[in-house]
Amino acid sequence: MNAVSRSLGMGSFFGESILDDSPRENTIVTREPCQLLRVEQRDFRALWQEPPDV
């Protein structure tokens, strides 16, 4: 069974499980061609913990 849990527009993001190691539960389907950025969890955490440049 396919169910739409939410629709996202331009500039939206998904993939919150990268923050807390929860299992991936969704499959993403696009209605039109798009560009996506994949960030591995270890890389995301390294960026998250890096002090901001002020």
PyMOL Python script that loads the backbone (N, CA, C, O; Angstrom):
from pymol import cmd

cmd.read_pdbstr("""\
ATOM      1  N   MET A   1       0.839  -1.185   0.000  1.00  0.00           N
ATOM      2  CA  MET A   1       0.000   0.000   0.000  1.00  0.00           C
ATOM      3  C   MET A   1       0.878   1.241   0.000  1.00  0.00           C
ATOM      4  O   MET A   1       1.812   1.335   0.797  1.00  0.00           O
ATOM      5  N   ASN A   2       0.600   2.181  -0.867  1.00  0.00           N
ATOM      6  CA  ASN A   2       1.310   3.448  -0.918  1.00  0.00           C
ATOM      7  C   ASN A   2       0.470   4.525  -0.258  1.00  0.00           C
ATOM      8  O   ASN A   2      -0.728   4.645  -0.515  1.00  0.00           O
ATOM      9  N   ALA A   3       1.103   5.289   0.578  1.00  0.00           N
ATOM     10  CA  ALA A   3       0.411   6.393   1.237  1.00  0.00           C
ATOM     11  C   ALA A   3       1.317   7.612   1.220  1.00  0.00           C
ATOM     12  O   ALA A   3       2.524   7.494   1.435  1.00  0.00           O
ATOM     13  N   VAL A   4       0.754   8.760   0.971  1.00  0.00           N
ATOM     14  CA  VAL A   4       1.520  10.001   0.987  1.00  0.00           C
ATOM     15  C   VAL A   4       1.453  10.557   2.396  1.00  0.00           C
ATOM     16  O   VAL A   4       0.374  10.869   2.900  1.00  0.00           O
ATOM     17  N   SER A   5       2.609  10.681   3.028  1.00  0.00           N
ATOM     18  CA  SER A   5       2.625  11.222   4.382  1.00  0.00           C
ATOM     19  C   SER A   5       2.769  12.744   4.356  1.00  0.00           C
ATOM     20  O   SER A   5       2.301  13.433   5.262  1.00  0.00           O
ATOM     21  N   ARG A   6       3.417  13.261   3.316  1.00  0.00           N
ATOM     22  CA  ARG A   6       3.507  14.716   3.152  1.00  0.00           C
ATOM     23  C   ARG A   6       4.075  15.038   1.782  1.00  0.00           C
ATOM     24  O   ARG A   6       4.781  14.234   1.173  1.00  0.00           O
ATOM     25  N   SER A   7       3.755  16.216   1.321  1.00  0.00           N
ATOM     26  CA  SER A   7       4.312  16.730   0.075  1.00  0.00           C
ATOM     27  C   SER A   7       5.259  17.863   0.422  1.00  0.00           C
ATOM     28  O   SER A   7       4.957  18.703   1.270  1.00  0.00           O
ATOM     29  N   LEU A   8       6.401  17.879  -0.238  1.00  0.00           N
ATOM     30  CA  LEU A   8       7.406  18.907   0.026  1.00  0.00           C
ATOM     31  C   LEU A   8       7.578  19.773  -1.201  1.00  0.00           C
ATOM     32  O   LEU A   8       7.472  19.289  -2.328  1.00  0.00           O
ATOM     33  N   GLY A   9       7.838  21.034  -0.993  1.00  0.00           N
ATOM     34  CA  GLY A   9       8.055  21.961  -2.089  1.00  0.00           C
ATOM     35  C   GLY A   9       9.524  22.315  -2.253  1.00  0.00           C
ATOM     36  O   GLY A   9      10.388  21.785  -1.554  1.00  0.00           O
ATOM     37  N   MET A  10       9.793  23.216  -3.182  1.00  0.00           N
ATOM     38  CA  MET A  10      11.142  23.649  -3.474  1.00  0.00           C
ATOM     39  C   MET A  10      11.825  24.164  -2.203  1.00  0.00           C
ATOM     40  O   MET A  10      11.231  24.926  -1.440  1.00  0.00           O
ATOM     41  N   GLY A  11      13.067  23.747  -1.982  1.00  0.00           N
ATOM     42  CA  GLY A  11      13.831  24.189  -0.819  1.00  0.00           C
ATOM     43  C   GLY A  11      13.570  23.384   0.436  1.00  0.00           C
ATOM     44  O   GLY A  11      14.169  23.655   1.477  1.00  0.00           O
ATOM     45  N   SER A  12      12.685  22.393   0.362  1.00  0.00           N
ATOM     46  CA  SER A  12      12.383  21.563   1.526  1.00  0.00           C
ATOM     47  C   SER A  12      13.488  20.534   1.740  1.00  0.00           C
ATOM     48  O   SER A  12      14.347  20.340   0.879  1.00  0.00           O
ATOM     49  N   PHE A  13      13.454  19.890   2.875  1.00  0.00           N
ATOM     50  CA  PHE A  13      14.425  18.841   3.160  1.00  0.00           C
ATOM     51  C   PHE A  13      13.735  17.655   3.799  1.00  0.00           C
ATOM     52  O   PHE A  13      12.621  17.767   4.311  1.00  0.00           O
ATOM     53  N   PHE A  14      14.405  16.525   3.763  1.00  0.00           N
ATOM     54  CA  PHE A  14      13.921  15.306   4.403  1.00  0.00           C
ATOM     55  C   PHE A  14      15.140  14.527   4.850  1.00  0.00           C
ATOM     56  O   PHE A  14      16.262  14.839   4.450  1.00  0.00           O
ATOM     57  N   GLY A  15      14.930  13.521   5.675  1.00  0.00           N
ATOM     58  CA  GLY A  15      16.045  12.696   6.132  1.00  0.00           C
ATOM     59  C   GLY A  15      16.406  12.957   7.577  1.00  0.00           C
ATOM     60  O   GLY A  15      17.575  12.852   7.948  1.00  0.00           O
ATOM     61  N   GLU A  16      15.432  13.294   8.396  1.00  0.00           N
ATOM     62  CA  GLU A  16      15.692  13.626   9.781  1.00  0.00           C
ATOM     63  C   GLU A  16      16.311  12.488  10.579  1.00  0.00           C
ATOM     64  O   GLU A  16      16.913  12.736  11.624  1.00  0.00           O
ATOM     65  N   SER A  17      16.180  11.246  10.117  1.00  0.00           N
ATOM     66  CA  SER A  17      16.736  10.116  10.863  1.00  0.00           C
ATOM     67  C   SER A  17      18.256  10.194  10.968  1.00  0.00           C
ATOM     68  O   SER A  17      18.853   9.486  11.778  1.00  0.00           O
ATOM     69  N   ILE A  18      18.885  11.039  10.167  1.00  0.00           N
ATOM     70  CA  ILE A  18      20.336  11.203  10.240  1.00  0.00           C
ATOM     71  C   ILE A  18      20.756  11.780  11.597  1.00  0.00           C
ATOM     72  O   ILE A  18      21.911  11.636  11.998  1.00  0.00           O
ATOM     73  N   LEU A  19      19.837  12.423  12.296  1.00  0.00           N
ATOM     74  CA  LEU A  19      20.158  13.061  13.571  1.00  0.00           C
ATOM     75  C   LEU A  19      20.187  12.084  14.737  1.00  0.00           C
ATOM     76  O   LEU A  19      20.957  12.285  15.677  1.00  0.00           O
ATOM     77  N   ASP A  20      19.379  11.039  14.708  1.00  0.00           N
ATOM     78  CA  ASP A  20      19.235  10.206  15.900  1.00  0.00           C
ATOM     79  C   ASP A  20      19.328   8.701  15.654  1.00  0.00           C
ATOM     80  O   ASP A  20      18.905   7.920  16.506  1.00  0.00           O
ATOM     81  N   ASP A  21      19.857   8.283  14.540  1.00  0.00           N
ATOM     82  CA  ASP A  21      20.033   6.859  14.219  1.00  0.00           C
ATOM     83  C   ASP A  21      18.728   6.070  14.122  1.00  0.00           C
ATOM     84  O   ASP A  21      18.757   4.840  14.154  1.00  0.00           O
ATOM     85  N   SER A  22      17.592   6.745  14.005  1.00  0.00           N
ATOM     86  CA  SER A  22      16.339   6.008  13.862  1.00  0.00           C
ATOM     87  C   SER A  22      16.302   5.357  12.477  1.00  0.00           C
ATOM     88  O   SER A  22      16.918   5.860  11.537  1.00  0.00           O
ATOM     89  N   PRO A  23      15.587   4.248  12.351  1.00  0.00           N
ATOM     90  CA  PRO A  23      15.544   3.567  11.050  1.00  0.00           C
ATOM     91  C   PRO A  23      14.804   4.399  10.001  1.00  0.00           C
ATOM     92  O   PRO A  23      13.879   5.150  10.312  1.00  0.00           O
ATOM     93  N   ARG A  24      15.232   4.246   8.771  1.00  0.00           N
ATOM     94  CA  ARG A  24      14.581   4.934   7.656  1.00  0.00           C
ATOM     95  C   ARG A  24      13.252   4.253   7.397  1.00  0.00           C
ATOM     96  O   ARG A  24      13.187   3.034   7.240  1.00  0.00           O
ATOM     97  N   GLU A  25      12.201   5.040   7.354  1.00  0.00           N
ATOM     98  CA  GLU A  25      10.877   4.463   7.197  1.00  0.00           C
ATOM     99  C   GLU A  25      10.151   4.912   5.932  1.00  0.00           C
ATOM    100  O   GLU A  25       9.056   4.424   5.652  1.00  0.00           O
ATOM    101  N   ASN A  26      10.723   5.812   5.178  1.00  0.00           N
ATOM    102  CA  ASN A  26      10.017   6.374   4.026  1.00  0.00           C
ATOM    103  C   ASN A  26      10.788   6.163   2.734  1.00  0.00           C
ATOM    104  O   ASN A  26      12.010   6.014   2.730  1.00  0.00           O
ATOM    105  N   THR A  27      10.057   6.156   1.667  1.00  0.00           N
ATOM    106  CA  THR A  27      10.618   6.165   0.329  1.00  0.00           C
ATOM    107  C   THR A  27      10.197   7.473  -0.317  1.00  0.00           C
ATOM    108  O   THR A  27       9.033   7.867  -0.230  1.00  0.00           O
ATOM    109  N   ILE A  28      11.122   8.135  -0.955  1.00  0.00           N
ATOM    110  CA  ILE A  28      10.856   9.430  -1.572  1.00  0.00           C
ATOM    111  C   ILE A  28      10.590   9.225  -3.055  1.00  0.00           C
ATOM    112  O   ILE A  28      11.340   8.530  -3.740  1.00  0.00           O
ATOM    113  N   VAL A  29       9.532   9.827  -3.541  1.00  0.00           N
ATOM    114  CA  VAL A  29       9.185   9.787  -4.961  1.00  0.00           C
ATOM    115  C   VAL A  29       8.974  11.222  -5.405  1.00  0.00           C
ATOM    116  O   VAL A  29       8.253  11.983  -4.759  1.00  0.00           O
ATOM    117  N   THR A  30       9.608  11.589  -6.512  1.00  0.00           N
ATOM    118  CA  THR A  30       9.452  12.954  -7.019  1.00  0.00           C
ATOM    119  C   THR A  30       8.463  12.981  -8.175  1.00  0.00           C
ATOM    120  O   THR A  30       8.311  12.002  -8.905  1.00  0.00           O
ATOM    121  N   ARG A  31       7.807  14.097  -8.325  1.00  0.00           N
ATOM    122  CA  ARG A  31       6.851  14.268  -9.429  1.00  0.00           C
ATOM    123  C   ARG A  31       7.517  14.768 -10.691  1.00  0.00           C
ATOM    124  O   ARG A  31       6.990  14.607 -11.792  1.00  0.00           O
ATOM    125  N   GLU A  32       8.677  15.374 -10.525  1.00  0.00           N
ATOM    126  CA  GLU A  32       9.425  15.900 -11.662  1.00  0.00           C
ATOM    127  C   GLU A  32      10.907  15.800 -11.358  1.00  0.00           C
ATOM    128  O   GLU A  32      11.279  15.588 -10.203  1.00  0.00           O
ATOM    129  N   PRO A  33      11.764  15.946 -12.356  1.00  0.00           N
ATOM    130  CA  PRO A  33      13.205  15.855 -12.120  1.00  0.00           C
ATOM    131  C   PRO A  33      13.644  16.875 -11.059  1.00  0.00           C
ATOM    132  O   PRO A  33      13.132  17.993 -10.999  1.00  0.00           O
ATOM    133  N   CYS A  34      14.590  16.465 -10.241  1.00  0.00           N
ATOM    134  CA  CYS A  34      15.096  17.373  -9.207  1.00  0.00           C
ATOM    135  C   CYS A  34      16.550  17.028  -8.903  1.00  0.00           C
ATOM    136  O   CYS A  34      17.047  15.972  -9.296  1.00  0.00           O
ATOM    137  N   GLN A  35      17.219  17.930  -8.201  1.00  0.00           N
ATOM    138  CA  GLN A  35      18.584  17.708  -7.761  1.00  0.00           C
ATOM    139  C   GLN A  35      18.564  17.502  -6.256  1.00  0.00           C
ATOM    140  O   GLN A  35      17.934  18.261  -5.520  1.00  0.00           O
ATOM    141  N   LEU A  36      19.263  16.466  -5.811  1.00  0.00           N
ATOM    142  CA  LEU A  36      19.304  16.135  -4.396  1.00  0.00           C
ATOM    143  C   LEU A  36      20.746  16.125  -3.919  1.00  0.00           C
ATOM    144  O   LEU A  36      21.668  15.884  -4.699  1.00  0.00           O
ATOM    145  N   LEU A  37      20.931  16.385  -2.648  1.00  0.00           N
ATOM    146  CA  LEU A  37      22.242  16.320  -2.026  1.00  0.00           C
ATOM    147  C   LEU A  37      22.199  15.237  -0.962  1.00  0.00           C
ATOM    148  O   LEU A  37      21.368  15.279  -0.054  1.00  0.00           O
ATOM    149  N   ARG A  38      23.078  14.287  -1.075  1.00  0.00           N
ATOM    150  CA  ARG A  38      23.157  13.215  -0.076  1.00  0.00           C
ATOM    151  C   ARG A  38      24.332  13.515   0.844  1.00  0.00           C
ATOM    152  O   ARG A  38      25.449  13.747   0.380  1.00  0.00           O
ATOM    153  N   VAL A  39      24.078  13.510   2.137  1.00  0.00           N
ATOM    154  CA  VAL A  39      25.117  13.740   3.133  1.00  0.00           C
ATOM    155  C   VAL A  39      25.141  12.528   4.064  1.00  0.00           C
ATOM    156  O   VAL A  39      24.136  12.202   4.696  1.00  0.00           O
ATOM    157  N   GLU A  40      26.277  11.874   4.141  1.00  0.00           N
ATOM    158  CA  GLU A  40      26.418  10.722   5.028  1.00  0.00           C
ATOM    159  C   GLU A  40      26.372  11.195   6.479  1.00  0.00           C
ATOM    160  O   GLU A  40      26.758  12.322   6.788  1.00  0.00           O
ATOM    161  N   GLN A  41      25.897  10.323   7.360  1.00  0.00           N
ATOM    162  CA  GLN A  41      25.718  10.699   8.762  1.00  0.00           C
ATOM    163  C   GLN A  41      27.025  11.175   9.397  1.00  0.00           C
ATOM    164  O   GLN A  41      27.017  12.178  10.111  1.00  0.00           O
ATOM    165  N   ARG A  42      28.137  10.497   9.164  1.00  0.00           N
ATOM    166  CA  ARG A  42      29.406  10.908   9.789  1.00  0.00           C
ATOM    167  C   ARG A  42      29.823  12.303   9.328  1.00  0.00           C
ATOM    168  O   ARG A  42      30.355  13.082  10.119  1.00  0.00           O
ATOM    169  N   ASP A  43      29.585  12.625   8.053  1.00  0.00           N
ATOM    170  CA  ASP A  43      29.928  13.946   7.536  1.00  0.00           C
ATOM    171  C   ASP A  43      29.003  15.014   8.110  1.00  0.00           C
ATOM    172  O   ASP A  43      29.446  16.111   8.450  1.00  0.00           O
ATOM    173  N   PHE A  44      27.721  14.687   8.215  1.00  0.00           N
ATOM    174  CA  PHE A  44      26.762  15.626   8.775  1.00  0.00           C
ATOM    175  C   PHE A  44      27.118  15.931  10.223  1.00  0.00           C
ATOM    176  O   PHE A  44      27.118  17.093  10.631  1.00  0.00           O
ATOM    177  N   ARG A  45      27.418  14.910  10.990  1.00  0.00           N
ATOM    178  CA  ARG A  45      27.773  15.119  12.403  1.00  0.00           C
ATOM    179  C   ARG A  45      29.043  15.946  12.549  1.00  0.00           C
ATOM    180  O   ARG A  45      29.133  16.773  13.456  1.00  0.00           O
ATOM    181  N   ALA A  46      30.016  15.742  11.685  1.00  0.00           N
ATOM    182  CA  ALA A  46      31.243  16.540  11.736  1.00  0.00           C
ATOM    183  C   ALA A  46      30.930  18.014  11.479  1.00  0.00           C
ATOM    184  O   ALA A  46      31.470  18.891  12.154  1.00  0.00           O
ATOM    185  N   LEU A  47      30.062  18.286  10.509  1.00  0.00           N
ATOM    186  CA  LEU A  47      29.667  19.672  10.236  1.00  0.00           C
ATOM    187  C   LEU A  47      28.853  20.252  11.383  1.00  0.00           C
ATOM    188  O   LEU A  47      29.020  21.418  11.741  1.00  0.00           O
ATOM    189  N   TRP A  48      27.968  19.435  11.962  1.00  0.00           N
ATOM    190  CA  TRP A  48      27.090  19.872  13.048  1.00  0.00           C
ATOM    191  C   TRP A  48      27.910  20.276  14.282  1.00  0.00           C
ATOM    192  O   TRP A  48      27.552  21.228  14.976  1.00  0.00           O
ATOM    193  N   GLN A  49      29.005  19.558  14.557  1.00  0.00           N
ATOM    194  CA  GLN A  49      29.801  19.794  15.748  1.00  0.00           C
ATOM    195  C   GLN A  49      30.885  20.850  15.550  1.00  0.00           C
ATOM    196  O   GLN A  49      31.507  21.292  16.515  1.00  0.00           O
ATOM    197  N   GLU A  50      31.107  21.246  14.322  1.00  0.00           N
ATOM    198  CA  GLU A  50      32.129  22.252  14.019  1.00  0.00           C
ATOM    199  C   GLU A  50      31.676  23.619  14.501  1.00  0.00           C
ATOM    200  O   GLU A  50      30.548  24.024  14.217  1.00  0.00           O
ATOM    201  N   PRO A  51      32.537  24.353  15.233  1.00  0.00           N
ATOM    202  CA  PRO A  51      32.125  25.702  15.679  1.00  0.00           C
ATOM    203  C   PRO A  51      31.903  26.643  14.481  1.00  0.00           C
ATOM    204  O   PRO A  51      32.654  26.595  13.507  1.00  0.00           O
ATOM    205  N   PRO A  52      30.899  27.471  14.554  1.00  0.00           N
ATOM    206  CA  PRO A  52      30.628  28.385  13.431  1.00  0.00           C
ATOM    207  C   PRO A  52      31.705  29.457  13.300  1.00  0.00           C
ATOM    208  O   PRO A  52      32.278  29.893  14.299  1.00  0.00           O
ATOM    209  N   ASP A  53      31.977  29.876  12.082  1.00  0.00           N
ATOM    210  CA  ASP A  53      32.884  31.002  11.829  1.00  0.00           C
ATOM    211  C   ASP A  53      32.113  32.287  12.054  1.00  0.00           C
ATOM    212  O   ASP A  53      31.114  32.553  11.387  1.00  0.00           O
ATOM    213  N   VAL A  54      32.580  33.067  12.987  1.00  0.00           N
ATOM    214  CA  VAL A  54      31.878  34.343  13.270  1.00  0.00           C
ATOM    215  C   VAL A  54      32.738  35.493  12.835  1.00  0.00           C
ATOM    216  O   VAL A  54      32.343  36.649  12.981  1.00  0.00           O
TER     217      VAL A  54
END
""", "prot")
cmd.dss("prot")
cmd.show_as("cartoon", "prot")
cmd.util.cbc("prot")
cmd.orient("prot")
